């Protein structure tokens, strides 16, 4: 009997305010509190609250047969606690139904796994503690930021006590194999891999309201038929939680689809399973990820965040000051720095074109990737200057960065 593993990522970053050259050294706030609060409230009204109510109702009415997993970032939890405590309570009530498994991740939705093992471990442990504090669960399955995973990361995830990890079912990894099985990590045989069926997932997450798609309109009956016909032992469907009401607005019919979809799946003899349940299964085979793979863009790699020199420079600058930040022993300073490790800041600097570029523009609060870079580097310059012990090697000043970007823009014309 084929089991469906439905998982949704729930995340909001602390977006930066437009931080100019002349803000450096003035004590100006890094993060745009008003924008972040307003966006959180908007998404809460359009997605979190109605989706939580609907899912809780489905779990109760199905007497627990319908179940799913969520991964709530620490930055989301911080924002909910500060600006929308009733929404945090709504998530707690949803989890209390017993139908939701919570996953582990980096607290700040960061790229620490690609930059610093020590920081990666610190953020994973902090996130685990927050999930225990807010929800009374201890995650047993891990979901790295944007599903970034490769063979070298598996032993560390296993040492942190996780039994399984969510991964992308990329074609270059699976080859002729099906995503609809549980696999074993090649470098940590006890760690189970649950690869995402990206086509069936993206039918909901990206194509649902696309009238030019040959599968439109996507009905619950049609999607359940596709799942039943896909074969395998388990079908792993991973989406952004904001799919429900924010990326796909209510008037597209996304909530009506979600309300009917579990029943159509159950009618076809499909079941629902938590990731932790699947991670207890025997794997069908080992599955190798020879290079970092993610669920982003056509390449399914890390170029969404580290695909150009702007992003690489920002990433190096961020993690280059880690030791100095920790040595300051200032919790507020450390929190500001860790919020800068959130992957979204690098995502906004992506310079891809065509369809992937359109996706990046949709999520970015900036007019261009270059504006995102300048704001981030100015903030990092200010943070560096605030350190009680100067760093050994200072990065180029923000003015030089601005001149470099002007030259780059001119060359592109």
C-alpha positions in Angstrom: 0.0 0.0 0.0 1.5 3.3 -1.1 1.9 6.0 1.6 1.9 9.7 1.0 4.3 11.8 2.9 3.2 15.5 2.7 5.5 18.1 4.1 5.4 21.9 4.0 8.1 24.4 4.8 7.0 27.4 6.9 9.4 30.3 7.0 9.7 34.1 7.1 13.0 35.9 7.2 13.9 39.2 8.9 14.2 41.4 5.9 16.7 44.2 5.9 15.7 47.8 5.7 17.2 49.8 2.8 20.6 50.4 4.5 22.6 53.1 2.9 26.3 54.1 3.1 25.5 56.9 5.4 23.6 54.7 7.8 26.9 52.9 8.7 28.0 53.9 12.2 24.8 55.7 13.1 23.2 52.9 15.1 20.4 52.6 12.6 18.3 49.5 12.8 19.2 46.7 10.4 15.8 45.0 9.9 12.7 46.5 8.5 10.4 45.9 11.5 7.3 47.5 9.9 7.6 45.6 6.7 8.3 42.3 8.4 5.4 42.7 10.7 3.0 43.7 7.9 4.1 40.8 5.7 3.7 38.3 8.5 0.2 39.6 9.3 -0.7 39.4 5.6 0.5 35.8 5.2 -1.1 34.8 8.5 -4.5 36.1 7.3 -4.2 34.6 3.8 -2.4 31.4 4.6 -1.5 30.4 8.1 -4.8 30.8 9.9 -7.1 29.4 7.3 -4.7 26.6 6.4 -4.2 25.6 10.0 -7.9 25.5 10.6 -8.6 23.4 7.5 -5.8 20.9 8.2 -6.8 20.5 11.8 -10.4 19.8 10.6 -9.1 17.2 8.1 -7.1 15.4 10.7 -9.9 15.3 13.1 -12.6 14.2 10.6 -10.3 11.5 9.2 -9.6 10.3 12.8 -5.9 10.7 12.2 -5.7 8.9 8.8 -4.7 12.2 7.2 -1.4 13.5 8.5 1.5 15.7 7.4 4.8 17.2 8.5 5.8 20.8 8.9 9.2 22.5 9.2 8.9 25.9 11.1 12.0 28.0 11.0 13.2 29.7 14.1 12.9 33.1 12.5 9.2 32.4 11.8 8.7 31.3 15.4 10.4 34.5 16.7 8.1 36.7 14.5 5.0 34.8 15.5 5.8 35.2 19.2 6.5 38.9 18.8 3.8 40.0 16.4 1.2 37.2 16.0 0.9 35.1 19.2 -2.6 33.9 18.2 -1.1 32.4 15.0 1.6 30.6 17.0 -1.2 29.3 19.2 -3.0 28.2 16.0 0.1 26.1 15.0 0.2 24.7 18.5 -3.4 23.6 18.3 -2.8 22.0 14.9 0.2 20.1 16.2 -1.9 19.1 19.3 -4.2 17.1 17.0 -1.5 14.4 16.8 -1.5 14.5 13.0 1.5 16.8 12.5 5.2 15.8 12.8 7.7 18.6 13.2 11.0 18.5 11.4 14.5 19.7 12.5 16.3 22.4 10.6 18.7 25.3 11.1 17.2 27.9 13.4 17.9 30.8 11.1 17.1 29.0 7.8 20.8 29.4 7.0 23.5 28.1 4.7 25.6 27.1 7.6 25.9 23.6 6.3 28.0 25.0 3.4 30.1 27.3 5.5 30.7 26.3 9.2 30.1 22.9 10.8 30.2 24.5 14.3 27.5 27.1 13.3 25.4 24.5 11.6 25.4 22.3 14.8 24.6 25.4 17.0 21.6 26.4 14.9 20.3 22.8 14.6 20.5 22.4 18.4 18.8 25.7 19.0 16.0 24.9 16.7 15.5 21.5 18.3 15.2 23.2 21.7 12.7 25.7 20.3 10.5 23.0 18.9 10.5 21.2 22.3 9.7 24.4 24.1 6.8 25.5 21.8 5.4 22.2 20.8 6.7 19.4 23.1 8.2 17.4 20.2 11.7 16.3 19.5 12.3 16.1 15.7 13.7 12.8 14.4 13.8 13.7 10.7 15.9 16.6 9.4 15.2 19.1 6.6 18.1 21.3 5.7 17.5 24.8 4.4 15.9 24.5 0.9 16.6 20.7 1.0 20.3 21.2 0.5 22.0 17.9 1.0 25.1 15.9 -0.2 26.9 12.8 1.0 29.4 14.7 3.1 26.6 16.1 5.3 25.0 12.8 6.1 27.4 11.7 9.0 26.9 15.0 10.8 23.1 14.8 10.5 23.2 11.2 11.9 25.5 12.2 14.7 23.0 14.9 15.7 20.5 12.1 16.3 18.3 12.2 13.3 17.0 9.0 11.7 16.1 10.5 8.3 16.5 13.5 6.1 14.3 15.1 3.4 16.1 15.4 0.1 15.3 16.5 -3.5 14.5 13.8 -6.0 16.6 15.4 -8.7 16.9 13.7 -12.0 20.7 13.9 -11.9 20.7 12.0 -8.6 17.9 9.4 -9.2 18.7 8.6 -12.8 16.5 5.6 -13.7 15.3 5.2 -10.1 12.0 6.3 -8.7 11.6 9.0 -6.0 8.8 6.9 -4.5 11.0 4.8 -2.1 13.0 5.2 1.1 16.8 5.2 0.4 19.9 5.0 2.6 22.6 7.6 2.8 25.8 6.2 1.3 28.1 7.8 3.9 25.8 7.1 6.9 23.9 3.8 6.2 21.6 4.2 9.1 20.3 7.5 7.9 17.2 7.3 5.6 16.6 9.6 2.7 13.1 10.6 1.6 13.4 12.1 -2.0 10.8 14.6 -3.1 8.7 13.8 -6.1 9.2 17.2 -7.6 6.7 16.9 -10.5 3.7 15.9 -8.3 4.8 18.5 -5.7 5.2 21.3 -8.2 1.8 20.6 -9.7 0.4 22.0 -6.5 3.1 24.5 -5.5 3.8 26.1 -8.9 1.4 25.0 -11.6 -1.9 24.9 -9.8 -3.2 28.3 -11.1 -1.4 28.3 -14.5 -4.1 28.2 -17.1 -1.5 27.7 -19.8 -0.5 24.3 -18.2 -1.9 21.3 -20.0 -2.9 19.9 -16.6 -5.1 22.8 -15.7 -7.4 22.8 -13.9 -5.9 20.6 -11.3 -8.6 18.8 -9.4 -8.2 16.7 -6.3 -9.5 13.7 -8.2 -7.0 14.2 -11.0 -4.0 14.6 -8.7 -5.0 11.6 -6.6 -5.1 9.5 -9.8 -1.6 10.7 -10.7 -0.3 9.8 -7.3 -1.9 6.3 -7.4 -0.4 5.7 -10.8 3.1 6.8 -9.9 3.9 3.5 -8.1 6.5 2.8 -5.5 6.2 2.4 -1.7 5.8 6.1 -0.7 5.2 9.4 -2.5 7.0 12.3 -0.9 5.3 15.7 -1.7 7.0 18.8 -0.4 5.7 22.4 -0.9 6.0 25.8 0.7 3.2 26.2 3.2 2.5 29.7 1.7 1.3 27.8 -1.4 -2.1 27.7 0.4 -3.5 31.2 0.2 -0.4 33.3 -0.5 1.4 32.0 -3.6 -1.9 30.4 -4.8 -4.6 32.8 -3.7 -7.9 31.6 -2.3 -9.8 32.5 -5.4 -7.7 30.0 -7.4 -9.6 27.2 -5.5 -6.5 26.0 -3.6 -8.3 25.6 -0.3 -11.2 23.8 -2.0 -8.6 21.5 -3.6 -6.9 20.9 -0.2 -10.2 20.2 1.5 -11.1 17.4 -1.0 -7.6 16.0 -1.8 -7.1 13.8 1.3 -10.4 12.1 0.8 -9.7 11.4 -2.9 -6.4 9.9 -1.9 -7.9 7.7 0.8 -10.6 6.5 -1.6 -7.9 5.2 -3.9 -6.4 3.0 -1.2 -3.5 5.5 -0.5 -2.5 6.2 3.1 -0.7 9.1 4.8 2.5 8.6 6.8 4.8 10.9 8.8 8.5 11.1 7.8 9.5 9.6 11.0 7.4 6.5 10.2 9.0 6.1 6.8 12.5 6.7 8.3 11.9 3.5 10.3 11.5 1.4 7.1 14.3 -0.7 5.5 15.8 1.2 2.5 15.5 -0.2 -1.0 19.1 0.9 -1.8 21.7 3.5 -1.1 21.4 6.8 -2.9 24.5 8.9 -3.6 24.5 12.8 -3.7 28.0 13.6 -4.9 27.5 17.3 -4.8 25.2 19.7 -2.9 21.6 19.4 -4.3 18.6 21.5 -3.4 15.0 21.9 -4.5 15.6 25.3 -6.1 15.5 26.3 -9.8 16.1 24.1 -12.8 19.6 23.2 -11.7 18.6 21.8 -8.4 21.9 23.0 -6.9 23.1 25.9 -4.7 23.4 28.5 -7.4 20.2 30.2 -6.2 22.3 31.5 -3.3 25.9 31.1 -4.3 25.8 31.4 -8.1 27.5 34.7 -8.6 30.4 36.8 -7.1 28.0 39.0 -5.2 26.6 36.1 -3.3 29.9 34.5 -2.7 31.4 37.7 -1.3 28.4 38.2 1.0 28.6 34.6 2.2 32.3 34.9 2.9 31.9 38.2 4.7 29.1 36.8 6.9 30.9 33.7 8.1 34.3 35.4 8.2 33.2 37.4 11.2 31.7 34.5 13.1 34.5 34.0 15.6 34.8 37.7 16.3 31.0 37.9 16.9 31.0 35.0 19.3 34.1 36.3 21.1 32.2 39.5 21.9 29.8 37.5 24.2 26.9 39.9 23.4 23.7 37.9 22.8 22.0 40.8 21.0 25.0 41.2 18.6 25.1 37.4 18.0 21.3 37.4 17.2 21.7 40.3 14.7 24.6 38.4 13.0 22.7 35.1 12.9 19.7 36.8 11.3 22.1 37.8 8.6 22.9 34.1 7.9 19.3 33.5 6.7 19.6 32.3 3.2 17.0 34.7 1.8 19.5 37.6 1.9 21.6 35.8 -0.6 18.6 34.6 -2.6 17.7 38.2 -3.2 21.1 38.7 -4.9 20.5 36.1 -7.5 21.1 37.3 -11.1 19.4 34.5 -13.0 17.2 35.2 -16.0 14.1 33.7 -17.6 11.7 31.6 -15.5 13.9 31.1 -12.4 14.7 34.8 -12.4 11.0 35.6 -12.3 10.6 33.4 -9.2 13.5 35.2 -7.5 12.0 38.6 -8.3 8.6 37.6 -6.9 10.2 36.9 -3.4 12.6 39.9 -3.3 11.7 43.2 -1.6 14.5 44.9 -3.7 14.4 46.5 -7.1 17.5 44.6 -8.2 19.9 42.0 -6.9 22.6 44.7 -6.7 20.4 46.7 -4.3 20.2 43.6 -2.1 23.9 43.2 -2.2 24.7 46.8 -1.3 22.2 46.8 1.6 23.6 43.6 3.0 27.2 44.6 2.7 26.5 48.0 4.3 24.9 46.2 7.3 27.9 43.8 7.5 30.2 46.8 7.5 28.3 48.4 10.3 28.2 45.1 12.3 32.0 44.7 11.8 32.7 48.2 13.1 30.6 47.5 16.2 32.7 44.6 17.2 34.7 45.3 20.4 37.7 43.6 18.9 38.4 44.6 15.3 38.7 41.8 12.8 42.2 41.0 11.5 41.4 41.7 7.9 38.6 44.2 7.1 36.5 43.7 4.0 36.4 46.5 1.3 34.2 49.5 2.2 30.7 49.7 1.0 31.6 52.6 -1.2 34.0 50.4 -3.2 31.2 47.9 -3.5 28.8 50.5 -4.9 31.4 51.6 -7.5 32.0 48.0 -8.5 28.3 47.5 -9.0 28.0 50.7 -11.1 30.8 49.5 -13.3 29.1 46.1 -13.6 25.8 47.7 -14.5 27.5 49.8 -17.2 29.2 46.8 -18.7 25.8 45.0 -19.0 24.2 47.9 -21.0 
